[in-house]
Amino acid sequence: MQLERSLLNYLTLLVMLTGTFFSMKAQSEILFRSGDQGYQCFRIPALVALDLKVVVAFAEGRKDNCADFGDVDIVMRRSTDGGHHWGPIEVVVNNGDLQAGNSTPLIDRLDPRFPDGRLFLFYNTGTASEQKTREGLGRRQGFFITSTDRGSTWSDPVSISDQTHFDRYNQVKDIDHRTLAYAPGHALQLTYGPYAGRLFVPANHSKGPPQEEFKDYRAFGLYSDDHGVSWKVSEDLQTPSSNEVMAAQLPSGELFMTVRIQNSTERNKFLARSLDGGSSWYAEERSINLTSPVCQSSLLYVADKQKLYHLGPAATDKRARLTLWSSIDKGYSWQVEQLIEEGFAAYSDLAYLEKDKLAILYEAEDYSEIRFKLIPIP
């Protein structure tokens, strides 16, 4: 009898643990799946939380295949209950049979004209592949659209290429910046220090003809101090091959960026730091802790926890082992908090929804899915 009772207790515990396991797995939801609404592939996720309820997820809807260039739209889904249920896929930007991509959302909460906030979505268009554009055979341009009703409707596009992207088409003497790409992932409004209110959008471009190991790439940023009416560009990073970037601001006022290095040898993230709101960079350094393949990753500062969070694939030989790191010392050292996805995982974005939840949007299953997950914030 005692043996039977012990066995029963063991089986009950096993069922409880198994139920907890499946409950945790159920928190992952596929927001974009290959084949949905005629799109062969969805890539390049971006995520923004307007408050505890309204969350907007963006992606590139690629019509014909999974290639970066082609007939690519920007699509979105909205949640009005904190990411538990989602509306249908909607097309936000359609550039005909050409490319629109690199969704980069930002919320301006400090414009007195819009007391409920204004949502920006920055994006790029392209007339040729990235390689052809590096060779001078295509053109990239930058735009934004805005929403004052939490993503329900959107404005007409506003071009900011002439202010922020200097190539042969705008005839800026002695400057030949060819490719252009924002983030991808969310941008930010600065909230600390003398530059509070500034809109800052991480970006990268290529300079002059292609160089070996993508040494023509340089990361930089664009910023506005008048709520998007006019734009300026920061200094370029000095690190060759620096391209996809994400940024966060620390309470000290320092702006901090994580940087992808686009070459075949580097397997760590690089970091950049600014004390003047992203106008210039006083430090660029390799992170020892943040291992990575050649891949974008996401970054977020959460004031309630006084922590920086970094999310990206930790494997160095492939895009896999999506890992959440944290830092309590301004990004000088990092600790692993949680393995989010053991297998394939690539681009991602992070948002802070509640005092105990992080929202994660990421590519999985060999680019056939973009998944959303809520996790307890460590």
Protein Blocks (a to p, Z undefined) as FASTA:
>chain_A
ZZmmmmmmmmmmmmmmmmmmmmmmmmpccfbdghiahiabdehiadddfblmlccddddd
dfklmcfbdcddddddddfegopaccddddfbdghjadcehiacdddfkbfklmnopadd
dddddfbdfklmmnopaccdddddddfegomaccddddfklmmoccfknopghiacfbdc
ehiadddddfehjkgoiacddddddehjddehhlmpccdddddfegomaccdddddfbgh
iabdcddddfkopacdddddddfkbccdcddddfegomacfbdcddfklgcddddddddd
dfklopacddddfbfkbcehiacdddfegolaccdfbdfblbacdddddddfblmbccdd
ddeehhiaccddddddZZ
